[in-house]
C-alpha cells in the first residue's frame, strides 16, 4: 500500500485560496478561453494525432441526458464526432444518463420515450451497435455503486464550487437543489471510470467534471492502489470543435424554445422552421459571425451540410438576399438529413430491435462494471 496523500482538508485550502476556477464566471467557463481551456485544446490536438496513429489504445466514454429528440446542434456538435471516432476504430461506450436527467427537473416525464428517441437518433446518425455499446446508467448497478467510494474522495466544498453545476442550478427547473444535482459530477466520474475509459469527447462546459474525474481517479489510486498498477486511468477530455449554430430565433438552440431542427423533423417542418428564421436587414449575404450572428449561423449550417467553406456559400448567395439563403439552407439540410431520416423511420418501425440494442448494451456494460467493481473491492480490501 502506498502512502495516503488524500487529505481533503489540505486540498481544500490549497484550491480555495489560489484557484482561478473558484471565482470563474459563467462567461469564462462556457464561452471564454481560460488557461485550462487552452491547455485542453492543445492536449486535444495531440490526442487527435495519437488516435490517428493508434486508435486501439483508446477507450471512449461519452453520452447524453435523455431530454428528447436530438437536433442539428447535437448532430454537428457531438454525434458527428462520435461516428467519426467509431469509424477510426476507437472502442466506444455511449451512456444514456437517465439518472442524471433527474438533476435539473422535478417533473415526471416520459423517460422511456426519451431514451428510445435517443437510441433512434444514435442509430440514425450512424452509431453502429456492433462497435459501440449503448447503455443506460440506471441499468448498471455496479457502476452506481462506485459512487460511494468516489464520494468519500471529494469534499463538499469541491462539489460546491463546480462552475458547471452552479450554472445548472441557476437554470434548473427545480424548486430546490437536490443532493443528486450537487453530487452529479462524482456520478459522472463513475460513468467514465466504470469502464476505465481514457478518452472523453465533451464540450467545454464539461471540463470541470473531467477535472474532478481525474482527481477522483488519482486519489483512488493513491489511497488504494499499489503504485505499479493503478486501478483507474486519468482520462483525457477530447474537445471537439463544435460549430456555433444558433436557433432560428438567434438564441441558443434548444428543444424547449422550439428553435431547432430535430433530426426526426420532416422536410416540410424543416422548411417552415427555416423560413421563419431571424436574419438582418442587410441584403448582401456575408459570413461574419461576430457582426451578423443570425445570418452567419444559417450560412454555416448550409456549409456544414454541403461540406463547403461558409465564405464560399455566402459569396454564392451574395445579393440574392435572405430568402435565397433560406432556400439554400433548407435544401442543404433536407438533403443531408434525408438518409439519416430514412434510417430513423425504419428503426422506429422496429422498436423491439431498438430495445434489444439497449438490453444488449446494458448487458455488456454490466459485465464491464462488475469487473471494475471487483478490482475496486480488491484494492479497498472489501472482498468478503
Ligand atoms: N453531463 C453530460 C451532459 O449533460 C452527460 C453525461 C453523463 C456524460 N455522463 C457522462 C458525458 C459521462 C460524458 C461522460 O451532457
Boltz pocket constraint, residues with backbone or C-beta under 6 A from the ligand:
constraints:
  - pocket:
      binder: B
      contacts: [[A, 61], [A, 62], [A, 63], [A, 64], [A, 65], [A, 95], [A, 97], [A, 100], [A, 188], [A, 191], [A, 192], [A, 200], [A, 201], [A, 202]]
      max_distance: 6.0
